[in-house]
């Protein structure tokens, strides 16, 4: 996944596929459920 894809995901212009979600959760050391849990999302801006 390149930098532009990540930027588009962060801005809501691109969706994350199920396979990408699995890989991202493994890389970040969290479960896919943790990534999908809206109450854990924080605005960093």
PDB file of N, CA, C and O in Angstrom:
ATOM      1  N   UNK A   1       0.860  -1.165   0.000  1.00  0.00           N
ATOM      2  CA  UNK A   1       0.000   0.000   0.000  1.00  0.00           C
ATOM      3  C   UNK A   1       0.911   1.234   0.000  1.00  0.00           C
ATOM      4  O   UNK A   1       1.778   1.373   0.863  1.00  0.00           O
ATOM      5  N   UNK A   2       0.710   2.105  -0.953  1.00  0.00           N
ATOM      6  CA  UNK A   2       1.566   3.282  -1.034  1.00  0.00           C
ATOM      7  C   UNK A   2       1.016   4.442  -0.187  1.00  0.00           C
ATOM      8  O   UNK A   2      -0.099   4.387   0.331  1.00  0.00           O
ATOM      9  N   UNK A   3       1.819   5.462  -0.070  1.00  0.00           N
ATOM     10  CA  UNK A   3       1.479   6.632   0.756  1.00  0.00           C
ATOM     11  C   UNK A   3       0.173   7.294   0.311  1.00  0.00           C
ATOM     12  O   UNK A   3      -0.631   7.712   1.143  1.00  0.00           O
ATOM     13  N   UNK A   4      -0.031   7.386  -1.000  1.00  0.00           N
ATOM     14  CA  UNK A   4      -1.249   8.016  -1.520  1.00  0.00           C
ATOM     15  C   UNK A   4      -2.495   7.224  -1.135  1.00  0.00           C
ATOM     16  O   UNK A   4      -3.531   7.812  -0.821  1.00  0.00           O
ATOM     17  N   UNK A   5      -2.403   5.906  -1.158  1.00  0.00           N
ATOM     18  CA  UNK A   5      -3.544   5.072  -0.770  1.00  0.00           C
ATOM     19  C   UNK A   5      -3.883   5.301   0.692  1.00  0.00           C
ATOM     20  O   UNK A   5      -5.056   5.416   1.048  1.00  0.00           O
ATOM     21  N   UNK A   6      -2.870   5.368   1.540  1.00  0.00           N
ATOM     22  CA  UNK A   6      -3.089   5.611   2.967  1.00  0.00           C
ATOM     23  C   UNK A   6      -3.729   6.980   3.177  1.00  0.00           C
ATOM     24  O   UNK A   6      -4.649   7.114   3.984  1.00  0.00           O
ATOM     25  N   UNK A   7      -3.260   7.982   2.470  1.00  0.00           N
ATOM     26  CA  UNK A   7      -3.838   9.326   2.592  1.00  0.00           C
ATOM     27  C   UNK A   7      -5.307   9.338   2.163  1.00  0.00           C
ATOM     28  O   UNK A   7      -6.131  10.004   2.791  1.00  0.00           O
ATOM     29  N   UNK A   8      -5.634   8.609   1.103  1.00  0.00           N
ATOM     30  CA  UNK A   8      -7.026   8.557   0.648  1.00  0.00           C
ATOM     31  C   UNK A   8      -7.913   7.816   1.642  1.00  0.00           C
ATOM     32  O   UNK A   8      -9.072   8.185   1.836  1.00  0.00           O
ATOM     33  N   UNK A   9      -7.378   6.778   2.268  1.00  0.00           N
ATOM     34  CA  UNK A   9      -8.131   6.063   3.302  1.00  0.00           C
ATOM     35  C   UNK A   9      -8.387   6.984   4.485  1.00  0.00           C
ATOM     36  O   UNK A   9      -9.507   7.054   4.993  1.00  0.00           O
ATOM     37  N   UNK A  10      -7.355   7.687   4.921  1.00  0.00           N
ATOM     38  CA  UNK A  10      -7.482   8.590   6.071  1.00  0.00           C
ATOM     39  C   UNK A  10      -8.482   9.708   5.801  1.00  0.00           C
ATOM     40  O   UNK A  10      -9.183  10.149   6.711  1.00  0.00           O
ATOM     41  N   UNK A  11      -8.549  10.162   4.570  1.00  0.00           N
ATOM     42  CA  UNK A  11      -9.460  11.267   4.245  1.00  0.00           C
ATOM     43  C   UNK A  11     -10.872  10.773   3.885  1.00  0.00           C
ATOM     44  O   UNK A  11     -11.772  11.580   3.654  1.00  0.00           O
ATOM     45  N   UNK A  12     -11.056   9.461   3.838  1.00  0.00           N
ATOM     46  CA  UNK A  12     -12.367   8.913   3.523  1.00  0.00           C
ATOM     47  C   UNK A  12     -12.661   8.808   2.043  1.00  0.00           C
ATOM     48  O   UNK A  12     -13.796   8.529   1.657  1.00  0.00           O
ATOM     49  N   UNK A  13     -11.656   9.027   1.207  1.00  0.00           N
ATOM     50  CA  UNK A  13     -11.837   8.954  -0.242  1.00  0.00           C
ATOM     51  C   UNK A  13     -11.709   7.530  -0.775  1.00  0.00           C
ATOM     52  O   UNK A  13     -12.052   7.259  -1.925  1.00  0.00           O
ATOM     53  N   UNK A  14     -11.211   6.619   0.069  1.00  0.00           N
ATOM     54  CA  UNK A  14     -10.978   5.241  -0.369  1.00  0.00           C
ATOM     55  C   UNK A  14     -11.364   4.304   0.773  1.00  0.00           C
ATOM     56  O   UNK A  14     -11.116   4.607   1.941  1.00  0.00           O
ATOM     57  N   UNK A  15     -11.967   3.178   0.438  1.00  0.00           N
ATOM     58  CA  UNK A  15     -12.331   2.179   1.424  1.00  0.00           C
ATOM     59  C   UNK A  15     -11.197   1.174   1.604  1.00  0.00           C
ATOM     60  O   UNK A  15     -10.382   0.977   0.702  1.00  0.00           O
ATOM     61  N   UNK A  16     -11.152   0.549   2.757  1.00  0.00           N
ATOM     62  CA  UNK A  16     -10.187  -0.506   3.039  1.00  0.00           C
ATOM     63  C   UNK A  16     -10.851  -1.839   2.728  1.00  0.00           C
ATOM     64  O   UNK A  16     -11.967  -2.099   3.179  1.00  0.00           O
ATOM     65  N   UNK A  17     -10.177  -2.675   1.966  1.00  0.00           N
ATOM     66  CA  UNK A  17     -10.722  -3.995   1.662  1.00  0.00           C
ATOM     67  C   UNK A  17     -10.551  -4.913   2.872  1.00  0.00           C
ATOM     68  O   UNK A  17      -9.799  -4.601   3.795  1.00  0.00           O
ATOM     69  N   UNK A  18     -11.244  -6.031   2.862  1.00  0.00           N
ATOM     70  CA  UNK A  18     -11.137  -6.970   3.970  1.00  0.00           C
ATOM     71  C   UNK A  18      -9.723  -7.524   4.108  1.00  0.00           C
ATOM     72  O   UNK A  18      -9.244  -7.729   5.223  1.00  0.00           O
ATOM     73  N   UNK A  19      -9.063  -7.763   3.000  1.00  0.00           N
ATOM     74  CA  UNK A  19      -7.694  -8.280   3.042  1.00  0.00           C
ATOM     75  C   UNK A  19      -6.752  -7.220   3.617  1.00  0.00           C
ATOM     76  O   UNK A  19      -5.879  -7.536   4.425  1.00  0.00           O
ATOM     77  N   UNK A  20      -6.927  -5.966   3.202  1.00  0.00           N
ATOM     78  CA  UNK A  20      -6.104  -4.878   3.728  1.00  0.00           C
ATOM     79  C   UNK A  20      -6.330  -4.697   5.223  1.00  0.00           C
ATOM     80  O   UNK A  20      -5.388  -4.431   5.970  1.00  0.00           O
ATOM     81  N   UNK A  21      -7.577  -4.841   5.660  1.00  0.00           N
ATOM     82  CA  UNK A  21      -7.898  -4.715   7.076  1.00  0.00           C
ATOM     83  C   UNK A  21      -7.159  -5.777   7.888  1.00  0.00           C
ATOM     84  O   UNK A  21      -6.626  -5.488   8.959  1.00  0.00           O
ATOM     85  N   UNK A  22      -7.132  -6.990   7.380  1.00  0.00           N
ATOM     86  CA  UNK A  22      -6.433  -8.077   8.062  1.00  0.00           C
ATOM     87  C   UNK A  22      -4.936  -7.786   8.163  1.00  0.00           C
ATOM     88  O   UNK A  22      -4.334  -7.979   9.220  1.00  0.00           O
ATOM     89  N   UNK A  23      -4.341  -7.326   7.074  1.00  0.00           N
ATOM     90  CA  UNK A  23      -2.905  -7.022   7.067  1.00  0.00           C
ATOM     91  C   UNK A  23      -2.603  -5.824   7.971  1.00  0.00           C
ATOM     92  O   UNK A  23      -1.642  -5.855   8.739  1.00  0.00           O
ATOM     93  N   UNK A  24      -3.418  -4.771   7.882  1.00  0.00           N
ATOM     94  CA  UNK A  24      -3.196  -3.595   8.734  1.00  0.00           C
ATOM     95  C   UNK A  24      -3.290  -3.947  10.212  1.00  0.00           C
ATOM     96  O   UNK A  24      -2.493  -3.462  11.016  1.00  0.00           O
ATOM     97  N   UNK A  25      -4.250  -4.781  10.575  1.00  0.00           N
ATOM     98  CA  UNK A  25      -4.388  -5.153  11.982  1.00  0.00           C
ATOM     99  C   UNK A  25      -3.167  -5.929  12.455  1.00  0.00           C
ATOM    100  O   UNK A  25      -2.704  -5.738  13.580  1.00  0.00           O
ATOM    101  N   UNK A  26      -2.643  -6.804  11.598  1.00  0.00           N
ATOM    102  CA  UNK A  26      -1.446  -7.569  11.969  1.00  0.00           C
ATOM    103  C   UNK A  26      -0.242  -6.637  12.123  1.00  0.00           C
ATOM    104  O   UNK A  26       0.515  -6.758  13.087  1.00  0.00           O
ATOM    105  N   UNK A  27      -0.060  -5.713  11.182  1.00  0.00           N
ATOM    106  CA  UNK A  27       1.077  -4.788  11.231  1.00  0.00           C
ATOM    107  C   UNK A  27       1.008  -3.884  12.461  1.00  0.00           C
ATOM    108  O   UNK A  27       2.025  -3.601  13.093  1.00  0.00           O
ATOM    109  N   UNK A  28      -0.207  -3.435  12.793  1.00  0.00           N
ATOM    110  CA  UNK A  28      -0.388  -2.525  13.925  1.00  0.00           C
ATOM    111  C   UNK A  28      -0.475  -3.246  15.269  1.00  0.00           C
ATOM    112  O   UNK A  28      -0.455  -2.604  16.320  1.00  0.00           O
ATOM    113  N   UNK A  29      -0.572  -4.571  15.241  1.00  0.00           N
ATOM    114  CA  UNK A  29      -0.623  -5.341  16.471  1.00  0.00           C
ATOM    115  C   UNK A  29      -1.936  -5.230  17.221  1.00  0.00           C
ATOM    116  O   UNK A  29      -1.966  -5.305  18.449  1.00  0.00           O
ATOM    117  N   UNK A  30      -3.025  -5.050  16.480  1.00  0.00           N
ATOM    118  CA  UNK A  30      -4.366  -4.983  17.066  1.00  0.00           C
ATOM    119  C   UNK A  30      -5.277  -5.915  16.282  1.00  0.00           C
ATOM    120  O   UNK A  30      -4.905  -6.407  15.216  1.00  0.00           O
ATOM    121  N   UNK A  31      -6.468  -6.155  16.813  1.00  0.00           N
ATOM    122  CA  UNK A  31      -7.418  -6.987  16.079  1.00  0.00           C
ATOM    123  C   UNK A  31      -8.165  -6.128  15.059  1.00  0.00           C
ATOM    124  O   UNK A  31      -8.208  -4.903  15.167  1.00  0.00           O
ATOM    125  N   UNK A  32      -8.743  -6.792  14.077  1.00  0.00           N
ATOM    126  CA  UNK A  32      -9.568  -6.076  13.099  1.00  0.00           C
ATOM    127  C   UNK A  32     -10.758  -5.439  13.800  1.00  0.00           C
ATOM    128  O   UNK A  32     -11.183  -4.345  13.428  1.00  0.00           O
ATOM    129  N   UNK A  33     -11.301  -6.115  14.815  1.00  0.00           N
ATOM    130  CA  UNK A  33     -12.416  -5.549  15.581  1.00  0.00           C
ATOM    131  C   UNK A  33     -12.022  -4.236  16.247  1.00  0.00           C
ATOM    132  O   UNK A  33     -12.825  -3.303  16.301  1.00  0.00           O
ATOM    133  N   UNK A  34     -10.804  -4.156  16.751  1.00  0.00           N
ATOM    134  CA  UNK A  34     -10.346  -2.907  17.368  1.00  0.00           C
ATOM    135  C   UNK A  34     -10.265  -1.780  16.344  1.00  0.00           C
ATOM    136  O   UNK A  34     -10.591  -0.633  16.651  1.00  0.00           O
ATOM    137  N   UNK A  35      -9.833  -2.105  15.134  1.00  0.00           N
ATOM    138  CA  UNK A  35      -9.768  -1.087  14.086  1.00  0.00           C
ATOM    139  C   UNK A  35     -11.158  -0.627  13.662  1.00  0.00           C
ATOM    140  O   UNK A  35     -11.343   0.526  13.274  1.00  0.00           O
ATOM    141  N   UNK A  36     -12.131  -1.526  13.737  1.00  0.00           N
ATOM    142  CA  UNK A  36     -13.480  -1.205  13.293  1.00  0.00           C
ATOM    143  C   UNK A  36     -14.344  -0.579  14.377  1.00  0.00           C
ATOM    144  O   UNK A  36     -15.420  -0.060  14.080  1.00  0.00           O
ATOM    145  N   UNK A  37     -13.902  -0.616  15.612  1.00  0.00           N
ATOM    146  CA  UNK A  37     -14.697  -0.115  16.733  1.00  0.00           C
ATOM    147  C   UNK A  37     -14.700   1.403  16.737  1.00  0.00           C
ATOM    148  O   UNK A  37     -13.701   2.028  17.092  1.00  0.00           O
ATOM    149  N   UNK A  38     -15.825   2.003  16.342  1.00  0.00           N
ATOM    150  CA  UNK A  38     -15.918   3.463  16.158  1.00  0.00           C
ATOM    151  C   UNK A  38     -15.667   4.226  17.448  1.00  0.00           C
ATOM    152  O   UNK A  38     -15.178   5.354  17.391  1.00  0.00           O
ATOM    153  N   UNK A  39     -15.981   3.661  18.612  1.00  0.00           N
ATOM    154  CA  UNK A  39     -15.800   4.424  19.846  1.00  0.00           C
ATOM    155  C   UNK A  39     -14.322   4.614  20.198  1.00  0.00           C
ATOM    156  O   UNK A  39     -13.984   5.461  21.025  1.00  0.00           O
ATOM    157  N   UNK A  40     -13.441   3.824  19.567  1.00  0.00           N
ATOM    158  CA  UNK A  40     -12.009   3.976  19.806  1.00  0.00           C
ATOM    159  C   UNK A  40     -11.344   4.966  18.861  1.00  0.00           C
ATOM    160  O   UNK A  40     -10.174   5.304  19.042  1.00  0.00           O
ATOM    161  N   UNK A  41     -12.079   5.436  17.853  1.00  0.00           N
ATOM    162  CA  UNK A  41     -11.499   6.356  16.860  1.00  0.00           C
ATOM    163  C   UNK A  41     -11.367   7.739  17.469  1.00  0.00           C
ATOM    164  O   UNK A  41     -12.304   8.253  18.079  1.00  0.00           O
ATOM    165  N   UNK A  42     -10.187   8.342  17.297  1.00  0.00           N
ATOM    166  CA  UNK A  42      -9.949   9.680  17.822  1.00  0.00           C
ATOM    167  C   UNK A  42      -9.539  10.593  16.676  1.00  0.00           C
ATOM    168  O   UNK A  42      -8.810  10.183  15.773  1.00  0.00           O
ATOM    169  N   UNK A  43     -10.012  11.831  16.722  1.00  0.00           N
ATOM    170  CA  UNK A  43      -9.566  12.835  15.759  1.00  0.00           C
ATOM    171  C   UNK A  43      -8.194  13.327  16.179  1.00  0.00           C
ATOM    172  O   UNK A  43      -7.997  13.750  17.318  1.00  0.00           O
ATOM    173  N   UNK A  44      -7.255  13.270  15.264  1.00  0.00           N
ATOM    174  CA  UNK A  44      -5.901  13.702  15.568  1.00  0.00           C
ATOM    175  C   UNK A  44      -5.647  15.122  15.081  1.00  0.00           C
ATOM    176  O   UNK A  44      -4.643  15.731  15.451  1.00  0.00           O
ATOM    177  N   UNK A  45      -6.532  15.649  14.266  1.00  0.00           N
ATOM    178  CA  UNK A  45      -6.306  16.966  13.673  1.00  0.00           C
ATOM    179  C   UNK A  45      -6.460  18.100  14.627  1.00  0.00           C
ATOM    180  O   UNK A  45      -6.295  19.258  14.242  1.00  0.00           O
TER     181      UNK A  45
END
